[in-house]
Amino acid sequence: MKKLLKIYIPGFLLLIILFLFLQPNPYFRRAIIYNTVDIDDYQLFKNREVKTGTPQPWEISPNYNQYEISTKDSALLAQYETVAFLVIKDTSIVFESYWEGYSEDAISSSFSMAKSVVGLLVGIALDEGKISSVQDPIARYLPEFKDAKYTITVKDLLTMSSGIQWNESYNNPFSVTTKSYYGNNIDKLILKSKSTQEPGKKYHYKVTDPQLLSIILKRVYKQTLSEITSEKLWKPLGAENAASWSLDQEEGDEKATCCFNSNARDFARLGQLILNKGEWNNKQIVSQEYLQEALMPAFYLTDEDNNPVDYYGYQWWICNYKNSMVYYARGILGQYIIAIPEYNLVVVRLGHQRSKEKTDHHPADLFGYLDLALKIANK
């Protein structure tokens, strides 16, 4: 009997897997085949180009790459499989290094740094009157929510406090988050989501909120998210290389929550925009007023531990580091765009891993990169 059981169970599991692989939606097959996310995942998906305009190359500092990486520095960078480390001070590159065949032009995924891009685009839409106010109910732009149990505002989406029920599981091939990443109709999936808690009370980091913001942007501008990003950010910021948004299918919708693809030098422009208080070459790209709000911690919210949210604003992370305010975008594999106004410093780190340990909701490796960047800047 035991022998028969051993034969039966693997066969039964094989039938289940075969059944799932034959389903018309490819998301489960992709989830099983690729198993975990990688910085080159943009190659798995269809992508829409984010076009650049007239390139504005970075100035190169007279102290360029004069900092000698110590054994300790190298160990930190190697531990989390860094592929790019870039430091810009006073708008000039003072240090950059690349590993594993990556270069200044090499493309990799931003993962959740994309959320911060969406946050900036919402600010521009507010400045231009395309969105009237952060206090607007999202049903004004998304009629799919007009009969919702709770009234969700644009601000609730910006601060990850929509109250929408969502299983934010990255390792479960059956989770709705996995389906949103590998599936072929992300907007339809997200628009079906339901609010189960009163918005504007609890912070809960999830895919739904930035994706809903992206749908609002597409509807008010009547353009794709890639076209909006190109016209409102990439061209004005003088990006040197075209970027891309990964799509859920050919000619489909951008995965706004995770999948903006670029290189270290061009990612850095977003950090410099923060340092410039929204200005670039004497043109206000996004208003100072919006950035002041966006970079203010949402203290009125509480997190899963019932503590005030002192580390998150409008899709940007906020950290007090050695009495200096730090604003940053981050991705799940240790992607960082960091702005440190006190030192007029931008830091970009790209790689394959980040620390699983956190201090006050900030990954432990972040502090190592901050220490290294300040040593480089003070060389």
ZIMOFEN-V350642 format. One record per residue. RES is the residue in one letter. D_CENTER is the distance of its C-alpha to the mean C-alpha in Angstrom with 1 decimal. Layout:
RES/D_CENTER
RES/D_CENTER
//
This chain:
M/52.8
K/50.1
K/50.2
L/49.7
L/46.8
K/45.0
I/45.4
Y/44.4
I/41.1
P/39.4
G/40.9
F/39.6
L/36.0
L/36.3
L/37.3
I/34.4
I/31.9
L/33.9
F/33.8
L/30.0
F/29.7
L/32.0
Q/29.9
P/29.0
N/25.3
P/23.9
Y/21.0
F/23.1
R/24.6
R/21.4
A/20.2
I/23.6
I/23.8
Y/20.5
N/20.3
T/17.2
V/14.0
D/14.2
I/12.5
D/15.0
D/14.2
Y/13.8
Q/17.6
L/18.1
F/17.1
K/18.4
N/16.4
R/16.9
E/17.4
V/15.9
K/19.1
T/19.9
G/23.0
T/25.2
P/23.6
Q/23.7
P/23.8
W/23.1
E/26.3
I/27.3
S/28.6
P/32.2
N/30.9
Y/28.5
N/28.1
Q/31.1
Y/29.4
E/30.7
I/28.3
S/30.2
T/30.6
K/28.5
D/25.7
S/25.9
A/26.0
L/22.7
L/21.0
A/22.8
Q/22.3
Y/18.6
E/19.2
T/17.6
V/17.7
A/17.0
F/17.7
L/18.1
V/19.6
I/20.5
K/23.1
D/24.8
T/23.0
S/24.5
I/23.2
V/25.1
F/23.7
E/21.8
S/22.3
Y/21.2
W/22.2
E/22.8
G/23.6
Y/20.3
S/21.1
E/19.9
D/19.5
A/18.0
I/15.0
S/12.4
S/9.2
S/5.8
F/4.9
S/2.3
M/2.1
A/3.0
K/3.9
S/5.6
V/7.0
V/8.4
G/9.7
L/11.5
L/12.9
V/14.2
G/15.9
I/17.5
A/18.7
L/20.3
D/21.9
E/23.3
G/24.6
K/22.8
I/21.6
S/24.5
S/23.1
V/20.3
Q/23.2
D/23.7
P/23.9
I/21.4
A/24.5
R/25.5
Y/22.9
L/22.6
P/26.2
E/25.2
F/24.7
K/28.1
D/29.9
A/27.3
K/28.7
Y/26.7
T/25.6
I/21.8
T/20.9
V/18.1
K/17.7
D/17.5
L/14.4
L/12.8
T/13.8
M/13.1
S/16.9
S/17.9
G/20.2
I/19.3
Q/20.3
W/17.8
N/18.0
E/14.7
S/16.3
Y/14.7
N/18.1
N/20.3
P/21.0
F/22.5
S/19.7
V/18.2
T/14.7
T/16.1
K/17.8
S/14.7
Y/13.2
Y/16.6
G/18.5
N/19.8
N/19.4
I/16.1
D/17.1
K/20.5
L/19.3
I/17.1
L/19.9
K/22.3
S/20.6
K/22.8
S/22.7
T/24.9
Q/24.5
E/25.2
P/22.1
G/21.5
K/22.8
K/20.6
Y/16.9
H/15.4
Y/11.7
K/11.4
V/10.2
T/12.9
D/12.2
P/9.3
Q/11.1
L/14.3
L/13.2
S/12.6
I/16.0
I/17.6
L/16.5
K/18.0
R/21.1
V/21.8
Y/21.4
K/22.8
Q/20.6
T/17.9
L/14.3
S/14.8
E/18.0
I/16.6
T/13.9
S/16.8
E/19.3
K/17.5
L/15.3
W/15.9
K/19.6
P/20.2
L/18.3
G/20.5
A/18.0
E/20.3
N/18.8
A/17.7
A/14.1
S/13.4
W/11.5
S/12.6
L/15.0
D/16.5
Q/19.9
E/21.8
E/21.7
G/19.5
D/16.4
E/12.8
K/10.4
A/8.1
T/6.1
C/5.3
C/7.4
F/7.5
N/10.1
S/11.9
N/13.8
A/14.0
R/16.4
D/14.6
F/11.2
A/13.6
R/14.7
L/11.9
G/13.0
Q/16.5
L/16.1
I/15.4
L/18.5
N/20.5
K/20.0
G/18.7
E/21.5
W/21.7
N/25.2
N/27.0
K/25.0
Q/22.9
I/19.6
V/18.4
S/20.9
Q/21.5
E/22.3
Y/18.9
L/17.1
Q/19.7
E/18.8
A/15.0
L/15.5
M/18.2
P/17.7
A/18.4
F/21.6
Y/23.2
L/21.0
T/21.8
D/19.8
E/21.1
D/23.5
N/24.7
N/23.6
P/22.5
V/18.7
D/19.0
Y/15.5
Y/13.2
G/13.6
Y/12.1
Q/8.3
W/9.0
W/10.6
I/14.2
C/16.7
N/20.4
Y/21.2
K/25.0
N/25.5
S/22.9
M/19.9
V/16.6
Y/13.4
Y/10.2
A/6.4
R/5.9
G/5.5
I/8.5
L/10.8
G/10.8
Q/8.5
Y/9.1
I/9.7
I/12.6
A/15.1
I/18.4
P/20.7
E/23.9
Y/23.9
N/22.4
L/20.1
V/16.7
V/15.6
V/13.2
R/13.3
L/12.4
G/14.1
H/14.9
Q/15.1
R/14.4
S/17.0
K/17.7
E/19.4
K/18.0
T/19.8
D/19.3
H/15.9
H/14.8
P/14.9
A/18.2
D/17.3
L/15.4
F/18.9
G/20.5
Y/18.3
L/19.1
D/22.8
L/22.8
A/21.3
L/24.0
K/26.7
I/25.8
A/25.8
N/29.1
K/30.8
//
